[in-house]
Amino acid sequence: MNTFVVGQDSRGRWVAVEIHGRGGGLFRDRQAAFHYACVETGRRPDAVLVSGDRIELRT
């Protein structure tokens, strides 16, 4: 089961990243990042975490 973290990177862009680094992306706003993460996790309420810390999308 996938778990995603949603937050902003060091440039202020919104990021959704799977905790094991298997997926993710950059998004226009928080709502878009959160929506992507919810869809990718099958809308499981415990599968999307919002971070107050900076997070980076690994490339």
DAHU-V348705 format. One record per residue. RES is the residue in one letter. SS is DSSP state (alpha for helix, beta for strand, coil for the rest). BURIAL is 1 if it has 24 or more other C-alpha atoms within 12 Angstrom, else 0. D_CENTER is the distance of its C-alpha to the mean C-alpha in whole Angstrom. Layout:
# DAHU-V348705
RES&SS&BURIAL&D_CENTER  RES&SS&BURIAL&D_CENTER
This chain:
# DAHU-V348705
M&coil&0&15  N&coil&1&11  T&coil&1&9  F&beta&1&5  V&beta&1&4  V&beta&1&3  G&beta&1&6  Q&beta&1&9  D&coil&1&11  S&coil&0&14  R&coil&0&15  G&coil&0&14  R&coil&0&11  W&beta&1&8  V&beta&1&5  A&beta&1&2  V&beta&1&4  E&beta&1&7  I&coil&1&9  H&coil&0&12  G&coil&0&11  R&coil&0&12  G&coil&0&9  G&beta&1&6  G&beta&1&7  L&beta&1&8  F&beta&1&9  R&coil&0&12  D&coil&0&11  R&alpha&1&9  Q&alpha&0&10  A&alpha&0&10  A&alpha&1&6  F&alpha&1&6  H&alpha&1&9  Y&alpha&1&8  A&alpha&1&6  C&alpha&1&9  V&alpha&0&11  E&alpha&1&10  T&coil&1&11  G&coil&0&14  R&coil&0&13  R&coil&0&14  P&coil&0&14  D&coil&0&13  A&coil&1&10  V&beta&1&7  L&beta&1&8  V&beta&1&8  S&coil&0&9  G&coil&0&12  D&coil&0&12  R&coil&0&11  I&coil&1&9  E&coil&1&10  L&coil&1&9  R&coil&0&12  T&coil&0&14
